[in-house]
Amino acid sequence: MPRNGGANEAPRRGKRAANGARRDPDATRAKILAAAWHEFAHKGFAGARVDAIADRSRVNKRMIYHYYGDKERLFVAVLEAAYDRVRSAEQALDLEHMAPEAAMQRMVEFTFDSFVGDRTFIQLLNNENLYKARHLKKSARVRQMHSPLIGMIGGILRRGEAAGVFRGGVDPAQLWISIAALGYFYFSNIHTLSTIFGRDLEDEAALAERRSHIVGLVLDGLRPRAGPA
């Protein structure tokens, strides 16, 4: 994956390939990662083939092993990239400067919308759960990625409690699991649910209805409770 240098660091120049073209290590890693993401998402870890990744990325296998070591470490890199993409987008929402209820609504909407646009994240996670997170446990980065998210949600909850719009005692990690689950289950089971209920749950109106339902459910659950605890 691309690595950022310091502010005063001169741009790195890649070595020249045999045909005289200059190599770009970061671009090569990115092409490999994109091809591997597609392969693992659609075929799972067991079914994915490095040969297919090489063909799709147009990078030879030797370079794939040079940059990522082996198939397992490449899969870990794909999982890290998938989490990193979502976590980075969440940080860019700038929720700290929004009113608590508006910030929480935006968080819920963003989480739901992230599943609408790209189902490969669900496919990757479903496959890794079959392995009981065997590969993800080898990541040195994944826990660090989630710490700012939980801290951000905790800050929204504290501001909401201080303003009297949210009740106290809500665990931000538990809340995040609930928010993610409300969208994740819908999309990971959308075909069976559509069949069971005789409705096209991928229809634009159905998606809007589900989105609104989840926002209302979360906000209602956070509001102060009337009467004795």
TITILUM-134727 format. One line per 4 residues: number of its first residue (from 1); for each residue z, x, y of N, C-alpha, C, O. Coordinates in steps of 0.1 Angstrom, whole numbers, plus 5000, padded with zeros to 4 digits. Example, Ala and Ser with C-alpha at 12.3 -4.5 7.8 and 13.67 -1.06 7.14 Angstrom:
2
1> 5078/5132/4943/5078/5123/4955/5078/5132/4967/5085/5142/4967  5071/5128/4978/5071/5137/4989/5079/5129/5000/5080/5134/5011
//
This chain:
229
1> 5000/5008/4988/5000/5000/5000/5000/5009/5012/5005/5020/5012  4995/5004/5024/4995/5012/5036/5008/5017/5040/5018/5009/5039  5009/5029/5045/5022/5034/5050/5020/5038/5065/5010/5044/5069  5029/5033/5073/5028/5035/5087/5034/5049/5091/5045/5052/5086
5> 5027/5056/5099/5033/5069/5104/5041/5067/5117/5042/5056/5121  5046/5078/5122/5053/5078/5134/5044/5075/5146/5032/5075/5145  5051/5072/5158/5043/5068/5169/5034/5079/5174/5023/5076/5180  5038/5092/5172/5031/5103/5178/5023/5110/5167/5017/5120/5169
9> 5022/5104/5155/5015/5110/5144/5000/5108/5146/4995/5097/5149  4992/5119/5144/4978/5118/5145/4972/5110/5133/4978/5111/5123  4961/5103/5135/4956/5095/5124/4952/5104/5112/4947/5115/5114  4956/5100/5100/4953/5108/5089/4938/5107/5085/4931/5097/5086
13> 4933/5119/5082/4919/5119/5078/4918/5121/5063/4924/5131/5057  4911/5113/5056/4910/5114/5041/4901/5125/5037/4892/5130/5046  4902/5130/5025/4893/5140/5020/4879/5134/5018/4877/5122/5017  4869/5143/5017/4856/5139/5015/4854/5137/5000/4858/5145/4992
17> 4847/5126/4996/4843/5124/4982/4831/5133/4979/4826/5140/4987  4827/5133/4966/4817/5142/4961/4804/5139/4968/4796/5148/4970  4802/5126/4973/4789/5123/4979/4789/5126/4994/4780/5123/5002  4800/5132/4999/4801/5136/5013/4808/5125/5022/4812/5128/5033
21> 4810/5113/5016/4817/5102/5024/4832/5106/5025/4838/5111/5016  4838/5102/5036/4852/5105/5038/4861/5094/5031/4859/5083/5033  4870/5099/5023/4879/5089/5016/4890/5084/5026/4894/5091/5035  4894/5072/5024/4904/5065/5032/4915/5060/5022/4913/5049/5016
25> 4925/5068/5020/4935/5064/5009/4941/5050/5012/4943/5043/5002  4944/5047/5024/4951/5034/5027/4941/5023/5024/4945/5013/5018  4929/5024/5027/4919/5014/5024/4917/5012/5009/4915/5001/5004  4917/5024/5002/4915/5023/4988/4927/5016/4981/4925/5008/4972
29> 4939/5019/4986/4951/5012/4980/4950/4997/4983/4953/4989/4974  4946/4994/4995/4945/4980/4998/4935/4972/4990/4937/4961/4985  4923/4979/4987/4913/4972/4978/4918/4971/4964/4916/4960/4958  4925/4981/4959/4931/4980/4946/4941/4969/4945/4942/4961/4936
33> 4950/4968/4955/4961/4958/4955/4955/4944/4956/4960/4935/4949  4945/4942/4964/4938/4929/4965/4932/4924/4952/4934/4913/4948  4925/4934/4945/4919/4931/4932/4930/4928/4922/4928/4919/4913  4941/4936/4922/4951/4934/4912/4959/4921/4914/4962/4914/4905
37> 4960/4917/4927/4967/4904/4930/4959/4893/4923/4965/4884/4917  4946/4893/4925/4937/4883/4919/4938/4883/4904/4940/4872/4898  4938/4895/4898/4938/4896/4884/4951/4891/4878/4951/4884/4868  4962/4896/4883/4975/4892/4878/4978/4877/4880/4984/4871/4872
41> 4974/4872/4892/4977/4858/4895/4969/4849/4885/4975/4838/4881  4957/4852/4881/4949/4843/4873/4950/4846/4858/4948/4837/4850  4955/4858/4854/4956/4861/4840/4969/4865/4835/4972/4867/4823  4979/4866/4845/4992/4871/4841/4993/4886/4838/4983/4892/4837
45> 5005/4891/4836/5006/4905/4834/5000/4909/4820/4993/4919/4820  5002/4901/4810/4997/4905/4797/4982/4904/4796/4975/4912/4790  4976/4894/4803/4962/4892/4802/4954/4900/4812/4942/4902/4810  4960/4906/4822/4953/4914/4832/4948/4927/4826/4955/4933/4818
49> 4937/4931/4831/4931/4944/4826/4928/4953/4838/4922/4949/4848  4932/4966/4836/4929/4976/4846/4914/4977/4848/4909/4980/4859  4906/4976/4837/4891/4977/4839/4886/4966/4848/4877/4969/4856  4892/4954/4847/4887/4943/4856/4891/4946/4870/4884/4943/4880
53> 4903/4951/4872/4907/4955/4886/4898/4966/4892/4895/4965/4903  4895/4975/4884/4886/4986/4888/4872/4980/4892/4866/4984/4902  4867/4971/4884/4854/4965/4887/4854/4957/4900/4845/4957/4908  4865/4949/4901/4866/4940/4913/4868/4948/4926/4863/4945/4936
57> 4876/4959/4925/4879/4967/4937/4869/4977/4940/4868/4983/4951  4860/4980/4930/4850/4990/4930/4857/5004/4932/4852/5013/4940  4868/5006/4926/4875/5018/4926/4877/5022/4911/4881/5014/4903  4874/5035/4908/4875/5039/4894/4889/5039/4889/4899/5041/4897
61> 4891/5038/4876/4904/5037/4870/4913/5049/4873/4925/5048/4875  4906/5061/4874/4914/5073/4876/4921/5072/4889/4933/5076/4891  4914/5066/4900/4921/5065/4913/4932/5054/4912/4942/5056/4919  4930/5044/4905/4940/5034/4903/4953/5040/4898/4964/5038/4903
65> 4952/5048/4887/4963/5054/4881/4969/5065/4890/4981/5067/4890  4960/5071/4898/4965/5081/4908/4974/5075/4918/4985/5080/4921  4970/5063/4924/4978/5057/4934/4990/5049/4929/5000/5048/4936  4989/5043/4917/4999/5033/4913/5006/5037/4900/5015/5031/4895
69> 5001/5047/4893/5008/5052/4881/5003/5046/4869/4997/5052/4860  5006/5033/4867/5003/5025/4855/5002/5010/4859/5005/5006/4870  4998/5002/4849/4997/4988/4851/5010/4981/4855/5009/4973/4864  5021/4985/4849/5033/4979/4853/5037/4982/4867/5042/4973/4874
73> 5036/4994/4872/5039/4997/4885/5030/4991/4895/5033/4987/4906  5017/4989/4891/5008/4981/4900/5012/4967/4901/5011/4961/4912  5017/4961/4890/5022/4947/4890/5034/4946/4900/5035/4936/4907  5043/4956/4899/5054/4955/4908/5050/4956/4923/5055/4949/4931
77> 5040/4965/4925/5034/4966/4939/5028/4953/4944/5030/4949/4955  5022/4945/4935/5016/4932/4938/5027/4922/4941/5026/4915/4951  5038/4922/4933/5049/4913/4936/5055/4916/4949/5059/4907/4957  5057/4929/4952/5063/4933/4965/5054/4929/4976/5059/4924/4986
81> 5041/4931/4975/5032/4927/4985/5032/4912/4988/5031/4907/4999  5034/4904/4977/5034/4889/4978/5046/4885/4986/5046/4876/4995  5058/4890/4982/5070/4887/4990/5070/4892/5004/5074/4885/5013  5064/4904/5006/5064/4910/5019/5055/4902/5029/5059/4900/5040
85> 5044/4897/5023/5036/4888/5032/5043/4876/5037/5042/4873/5049  5050/4869/5028/5057/4857/5032/5069/4861/5042/5071/4854/5052  5077/4871/5038/5088/4874/5046/5084/4879/5060/5091/4876/5070  5073/4887/5061/5069/4891/5074/5064/4880/5083/5067/4879/5095
89> 5057/4870/5077/5053/4858/5084/5065/4850/5089/5064/4844/5100  5075/4849/5081/5088/4842/5085/5094/4849/5097/5098/4842/5106  5095/4862/5097/5101/4869/5108/5093/4867/5121/5099/4866/5132  5080/4865/5120/5071/4863/5131/5073/4849/5138/5068/4847/5148
93> 5080/4840/5131/5082/4827/5136/5091/4827/5149/5091/4817/5156  5099/4837/5150/5108/4838/5162/5117/4826/5163/5119/4821/5174  5124/4823/5152/5132/4811/5152/5145/4813/5159/5152/4803/5163  5149/4825/5162/5161/4828/5169/5161/4822/5183/5172/4820/5189
97> 5150/4820/5189/5149/4815/5203/5146/4800/5203/5142/4795/5214  5147/4793/5192/5145/4779/5192/5158/4772/5190/5167/4778/5184  5159/4759/5194/5170/4751/5192/5173/4750/5177/5163/4750/5169  5185/4749/5172/5188/4750/5158/5180/4740/5149/5175/4744/5139
101> 5180/4727/5153/5173/4717/5145/5158/4720/5145/5151/4719/5135  5152/4724/5157/5138/4727/5157/5135/4739/5149/5124/4740/5142  5144/4749/5149/5142/4761/5141/5142/4758/5126/5134/4764/5119  5151/4750/5122/5152/4747/5108/5140/4738/5104/5135/4741/5093
105> 5136/4729/5112/5124/4721/5109/5112/4731/5107/5104/4729/5098  5111/4740/5116/5099/4750/5115/5100/4758/5103/5089/4761/5097  5112/4762/5099/5113/4770/5087/5109/4762/5074/5102/4767/5066  5113/4749/5074/5110/4741/5062/5094/4738/5062/5088/4739/5052
109> 5089/4735/5074/5074/4733/5074/5066/4745/5071/5056/4744/5063  5071/4757/5075/5063/4769/5072/5064/4772/5057/5054/4776/5051  5075/4770/5051/5077/4772/5037/5068/4763/5029/5061/4768/5019  5067/4751/5032/5058/4741/5026/5044/4745/5028/5036/4745/5018
113> 5040/4748/5040/5026/4751/5043/5022/4764/5036/5010/4765/5033  5031/4773/5033/5027/4786/5027/5022/4783/5012/5014/4790/5007  5027/4772/5006/5023/4769/4993/5009/4761/4993/5001/4762/4984  5007/4754/5004/4994/4747/5006/4983/4756/5006/4972/4754/5000
117> 4984/4767/5014/4973/4776/5016/4970/4785/5005/4958/4789/5003  4980/4790/4997/4977/4800/4987/4986/4797/4975/4998/4799/4976  4980/4793/4964/4988/4790/4952/4990/4802/4943/4997/4802/4933  4984/4814/4946/4985/4825/4938/4999/4831/4938/5004/4837/4928
121> 5007/4829/4948/5021/4833/4949/5029/4826/4938/5037/4832/4931  5026/4813/4937/5033/4805/4926/5029/4810/4912/5037/4811/4904  5016/4813/4911/5012/4818/4898/5018/4831/4894/5022/4834/4883  5019/4840/4904/5026/4853/4902/5040/4851/4898/5045/4857/4888
125> 5047/4843/4905/5062/4840/4902/5064/4833/4889/5073/4837/4881  5055/4824/4886/5056/4817/4873/5055/4827/4861/5063/4827/4852  5045/4836/4863/5043/4846/4852/5055/4856/4851/5059/4859/4840  5060/4860/4863/5071/4870/4862/5084/4863/4857/5092/4870/4850
129> 5086/4850/4859/5097/4844/4853/5097/4843/4838/5107/4842/4831  5085/4843/4832/5083/4843/4818/5089/4856/4812/5094/4857/4801  5089/4867/4821/5094/4880/4817/5109/4882/4821/5114/4892/4820  5115/4871/4827/5128/4871/4832/5130/4882/4842/5140/4889/4843
133> 5120/4883/4851/5120/4892/4862/5121/4907/4858/5126/4915/4865  5116/4910/4846/5117/4924/4841/5110/4934/4850/5115/4945/4852  5099/4930/4856/5092/4939/4864/5098/4940/4878/5099/4951/4884  5102/4928/4883/5107/4927/4897/5120/4935/4898/5124/4940/4909
137> 5128/4936/4887/5141/4943/4887/5138/4958/4890/5148/4965/4894  5126/4963/4888/5123/4977/4890/5119/4980/4905/5117/4991/4908  5119/4969/4913/5115/4971/4927/5127/4975/4935/5138/4970/4934  5125/4986/4943/5136/4991/4952/5136/4983/4965/5145/4985/4973
141> 5126/4975/4967/5124/4969/4981/5127/4954/4981/5130/4949/4992  5126/4947/4970/5126/4932/4971/5139/4927/4977/5139/4917/4984  5151/4932/4973/5163/4927/4979/5164/4930/4994/5169/4922/5002  5159/4941/4998/5159/4945/5012/5151/4935/5020/5154/4932/5032
145> 5140/4930/5014/5131/4921/5021/5138/4908/5024/5136/4901/5035  5147/4903/5015/5153/4890/5016/5165/4890/5025/5169/4879/5030  5171/4901/5027/5184/4902/5035/5181/4897/5049/5189/4889/5054  5171/4901/5056/5169/4895/5070/5166/4880/5070/5170/4873/5079
149> 5160/4875/5059/5157/4861/5059/5170/4853/5058/5172/4843/5065  5179/4857/5049/5192/4850/5047/5200/4851/5060/5207/4842/5064  5199/4863/5066/5206/4865/5079/5201/4856/5090/5209/4851/5098  5188/4854/5090/5182/4845/5100/5186/4831/5098/5189/4824/5108
153> 5186/4826/5086/5190/4813/5083/5205/4811/5086/5209/4800/5091  5213/4821/5083/5227/4820/5086/5229/4819/5101/5238/4811/5105  5221/4826/5109/5222/4825/5123/5219/4811/5128/5225/4806/5137  5209/4805/5123/5205/4791/5127/5216/4782/5123/5219/4773/5131
157> 5222/4783/5112/5233/4774/5108/5245/4776/5117/5251/4766/5121  5248/4788/5121/5260/4790/5130/5257/4784/5143/5266/4778/5149  5245/4786/5148/5242/4780/5161/5242/4765/5161/5246/4758/5170  5237/4760/5150/5237/4745/5148/5251/4739/5147/5254/4729/5152
161> 5260/4747/5140/5274/4742/5139/5281/4743/5152/5288/4734/5156  5278/4754/5160/5284/4755/5173/5279/4744/5183/5287/4739/5191  5267/4739/5181/5261/4729/5189/5265/4715/5184/5263/4705/5191  5272/4714/5173/5276/4701/5167/5265/4694/5160/5267/4682/5157
165> 5253/4700/5157/5243/4693/5151/5242/4696/5136/5236/4688/5128  5249/4707/5131/5249/4710/5117/5264/4710/5113/5273/4714/5120  5266/4706/5100/5280/4708/5095/5282/4722/5091/5273/4730/5089  5295/4726/5090/5299/4739/5086/5299/4741/5071/5298/4731/5063
169> 5301/4753/5066/5303/4756/5052/5290/4756/5044/5291/4756/5031  5278/4757/5050/5266/4757/5042/5262/4771/5039/5262/4780/5048  5260/4774/5026/5256/4788/5022/5241/4790/5025/5233/4782/5020  5238/4799/5033/5224/4801/5037/5215/4804/5025/5203/4800/5025
173> 5220/4812/5015/5212/4815/5003/5209/4802/4995/5198/4800/4990  5220/4794/4993/5218/4782/4986/5208/4772/4993/5200/4766/4987  5209/4772/5007/5200/4764/5014/5186/4768/5013/5176/4760/5011  5183/4782/5013/5170/4787/5012/5164/4783/4998/5152/4780/4997
177> 5172/4785/4988/5168/4781/4974/5163/4767/4974/5153/4763/4968  5171/4758/4980/5168/4744/4980/5155/4741/4988/5146/4733/4983  5153/4747/4999/5141/4746/5007/5129/4750/4999/5118/4743/4999  5130/4762/4993/5118/4767/4985/5115/4758/4973/5104/4756/4970
181> 5126/4754/4967/5124/4746/4955/5117/4732/4957/5109/4728/4949  5120/4726/4969/5114/4713/4972/5099/4714/4973/5092/4704/4970  5094/4725/4978/5080/4727/4978/5074/4733/4966/5063/4729/4961  5081/4743/4960/5076/4750/4949/5074/4741/4937/5063/4742/4930
185> 5084/4732/4934/5082/4723/4922/5070/4714/4924/5063/4711/4915  5068/4709/4937/5057/4700/4940/5044/4707/4936/5035/4700/4930  5042/4719/4941/5029/4726/4939/5028/4732/4925/5016/4732/4920  5038/4736/4919/5037/4742/4906/5034/4731/4895/5030/4735/4884
189> 5037/4719/4898/5035/4708/4889/5026/4697/4894/5026/4686/4890  5018/4701/4904/5010/4690/4912/5001/4683/4903/4998/4671/4905  4995/4689/4893/4985/4682/4884/4992/4672/4875/4987/4661/4873  5003/4676/4869/5010/4667/4860/5016/4656/4868/5016/4644/4863
193> 5022/4659/4879/5028/4648/4888/5017/4638/4892/5020/4626/4893  5005/4643/4896/4995/4634/4900/4991/4625/4889/4988/4613/4892  4991/4630/4877/4987/4622/4865/4998/4612/4862/4995/4600/4860  5011/4616/4863/5022/4607/4860/5022/4595/4869/5025/4584/4865
197> 5021/4598/4882/5022/4588/4893/5009/4581/4896/5009/4572/4905  4998/4586/4891/4985/4580/4894/4981/4581/4908/4975/4572/4914  4985/4593/4914/4981/4595/4928/4976/4610/4929/4980/4618/4922  4967/4611/4939/4962/4625/4942/4972/4632/4951/4971/4630/4963
201> 4981/4640/4946/4991/4646/4954/4986/4658/4962/4993/4663/4970  4973/4661/4960/4967/4672/4968/4959/4666/4980/4954/4673/4988  4959/4652/4981/4952/4646/4992/4960/4649/5005/4972/4651/5005  4953/4650/5016/4958/4654/5029/4970/4645/5033/4980/4650/5038
205> 4968/4632/5031/4979/4622/5034/4991/4624/5026/5003/4623/5030  4989/4627/5013/5000/4629/5003/5008/4642/5007/5020/4643/5006  5001/4652/5011/5007/4665/5015/5015/4663/5028/5027/4668/5029  5010/4655/5037/5017/4653/5050/5030/4644/5047/5040/4647/5053
209> 5029/4635/5038/5040/4627/5034/5051/4635/5028/5063/4633/5031  5047/4644/5019/5057/4653/5012/5064/4662/5022/5076/4664/5022  5056/4668/5031/5061/4677/5041/5071/4670/5050/5082/4676/5052  5068/4658/5054/5078/4651/5063/5090/4647/5055/5101/4647/5061
213> 5089/4643/5042/5100/4640/5034/5110/4651/5033/5122/4650/5034  5104/4663/5030/5113/4675/5028/5120/4679/5041/5132/4682/5041  5113/4678/5052/5120/4681/5065/5132/4671/5067/5143/4676/5071  5129/4658/5065/5140/4649/5067/5151/4651/5058/5163/4649/5062
217> 5148/4654/5045/5159/4656/5035/5168/4668/5039/5180/4667/5038  5162/4679/5043/5170/4691/5047/5178/4688/5059/5190/4691/5060  5172/4683/5070/5179/4680/5082/5190/4670/5080/5201/4672/5086  5188/4660/5073/5198/4650/5070/5210/4656/5063/5221/4653/5065
221> 5207/4665/5053/5217/4671/5046/5226/4681/5054/5237/4684/5050  5220/4686/5065/5228/4696/5073/5236/4689/5084/5245/4695/5090  5233/4677/5087/5240/4670/5098/5255/4668/5095/5259/4666/5083  5264/4668/5105/5278/4666/5102/5281/4653/5095/5274/4643/5097
225> 5290/4654/5086/5294/4642/5078/5304/4633/5085/5313/4638/5091  5302/4620/5084/5311/4611/5091/5323/4609/5082/5322/4609/5070  5335/4607/5088/5347/4604/5080/5353/4617/5074/5348/4628/5077  5364/4615/5066/5371/4627/5061/5362/4634/5051/5353/4629/5045
229> 5364/4648/5050/5356/4656/5041/5359/4652/5027/5354/4658/5018
//
